[in-house]
């Protein structure tokens, strides 16, 4: 009986950790925003942009997540390769940020790969 009372708190803690781990996919637990230096540059890119084809693109930079939305679609969690390149979850779309001399975003380009 003594062994059960010693193991019970550990079992409950392990069950709680397992539940929290299973509720979110591994990719959602990883940060998509790079280290502090690049994060400052990315915060300058946060906002709403008009693409060449007339679509609207929104960029939101959080502490650990980077969200991109095209037109009225919900925000998708994208990954920042660096301060100038954002990559979609499927890896088929890239968002390039072109900056001015002062570091502010001058224009953006959305590149799309075709599925093979």
MOUR-V386576 format. One record per residue. N is the residue number from 1. RES is the residue in one small letter. SS is DSSP state (H for helix, E for strand, L for the rest). Layout:
n->{N | N}
res->{RES | RES}
ss->{SS | SS}
This chain:
n->{1 | 2 | 3 | 4 | 5 | 6 | 7 | 8 | 9 | 10 | 11 | 12 | 13 | 14 | 15 | 16 | 17 | 18 | 19 | 20 | 21 | 22 | 23 | 24 | 25 | 26 | 27 | 28 | 29 | 30 | 31 | 32 | 33 | 34 | 35 | 36 | 37 | 38 | 39 | 40 | 41 | 42 | 43 | 44 | 45 | 46 | 47 | 48 | 49 | 50 | 51 | 52 | 53 | 54 | 55 | 56 | 57 | 58 | 59 | 60 | 61 | 62 | 63 | 64 | 65 | 66 | 67 | 68 | 69 | 70 | 71 | 72 | 73 | 74 | 75 | 76 | 77 | 78 | 79 | 80 | 81 | 82 | 83 | 84 | 85 | 86 | 87 | 88 | 89 | 90 | 91 | 92 | 93 | 94 | 95 | 96 | 97 | 98 | 99 | 100 | 101 | 102 | 103 | 104 | 105 | 106 | 107 | 108 | 109 | 110 | 111 | 112 | 113 | 114 | 115 | 116}
res->{x | x | x | x | x | x | x | x | x | x | x | x | x | x | x | x | x | x | x | x | x | x | x | x | x | x | x | x | x | x | x | x | x | x | x | x | x | x | x | x | x | x | x | x | x | x | x | x | x | x | x | x | x | x | x | x | x | x | x | x | x | x | x | x | x | x | x | x | x | x | x | x | x | x | x | x | x | x | x | x | x | x | x | x | x | x | x | x | x | x | x | x | x | x | x | x | x | x | x | x | x | x | x | x | x | x | x | x | x | x | x | x | x | x | x | x}
ss->{L | H | H | H | H | H | H | H | H | H | H | H | H | H | H | H | H | H | H | H | H | H | H | L | L | H | H | H | H | L | L | L | L | L | L | H | H | H | H | H | H | H | H | L | L | L | E | E | E | E | L | L | L | L | L | E | E | E | E | E | E | L | L | L | L | E | E | E | E | E | L | L | L | L | L | E | E | E | E | E | E | E | L | L | E | E | E | L | L | L | L | L | E | E | E | E | E | E | E | L | L | L | L | L | E | E | E | E | E | E | E | E | L | L | L | L}
